[in-house]
């Protein structure tokens, strides 16, 4: 998967929630968002290959909810 979609998600989380974000390479087509080591959002591997990821707003909302913010 291209790093561009994950970089956009990471930048949005940093901006909206003011928290540090670490990006890590995964398997081809993998897109998983972890909070404290727990997966909170995953992208469908087939959809990820075609850059169809969960909307950034949903990802940020899921992180916000998990952190209780």
C-alpha positions as CSV (number, residue, x, y, z in Angstrom):
1,X,0.0,0.0,0.0
2,X,1.1,3.5,-0.7
3,X,2.3,5.4,2.4
4,X,0.3,8.5,1.2
5,X,-3.1,7.4,2.6
6,X,-1.6,6.4,5.9
7,X,0.4,9.6,6.1
8,X,-2.9,11.6,5.6
9,X,-4.6,9.7,8.4
10,X,-1.6,10.1,10.7
11,X,-1.5,13.9,10.0
12,X,-5.2,14.3,10.6
13,X,-5.0,12.4,14.0
14,X,-2.0,14.6,15.0
15,X,-3.8,17.8,14.0
16,X,-7.3,17.0,15.5
17,X,-6.3,15.1,18.6
18,X,-2.8,16.5,19.3
19,X,-1.3,13.1,19.9
20,X,1.9,11.4,18.6
21,X,1.3,8.9,15.9
22,X,3.7,6.3,14.6
23,X,3.4,4.7,11.2
24,X,4.7,1.2,10.6
25,X,5.0,-0.8,7.4
26,X,2.7,-3.8,7.3
27,X,2.0,-6.6,4.9
28,X,1.0,-5.6,1.3
29,X,-2.5,-4.1,1.4
30,X,-2.7,-3.9,5.2
31,X,-4.2,-0.9,6.9
32,X,-4.7,-1.2,10.6
33,X,-5.0,1.6,13.2
34,X,-3.8,0.6,16.6
35,X,-4.4,2.5,19.9
36,X,-2.3,1.3,22.8
37,X,-1.5,-1.8,20.7
38,X,-5.2,-2.7,20.2
39,X,-6.7,-2.6,16.7
40,X,-9.6,-0.2,16.4
41,X,-9.9,0.1,12.7
42,X,-8.9,-2.1,9.8
43,X,-9.0,-1.6,6.1
44,X,-10.2,-4.4,3.9
45,X,-7.0,-5.8,2.2
46,X,-8.6,-5.9,-1.2
47,X,-10.1,-2.4,-0.8
48,X,-6.8,-1.1,0.5
49,X,-4.9,-2.3,-2.6
50,X,-7.3,0.0,-4.6
51,X,-6.9,2.8,-2.0
52,X,-10.4,2.5,-0.7
53,X,-9.9,3.1,3.0
54,X,-12.3,3.9,5.7
55,X,-13.1,7.6,5.7
56,X,-10.5,9.6,7.7
57,X,-13.3,11.2,9.8
58,X,-14.4,7.7,10.9
59,X,-10.9,6.7,11.8
60,X,-10.3,9.9,13.8
61,X,-13.7,9.4,15.6
62,X,-12.7,5.8,16.5
63,X,-9.4,7.0,17.9
64,X,-11.1,9.8,19.8
65,X,-13.7,7.3,21.2
66,X,-11.0,4.8,22.3
67,X,-9.1,7.5,24.0
68,X,-12.2,8.9,25.7
69,X,-11.8,12.4,24.2
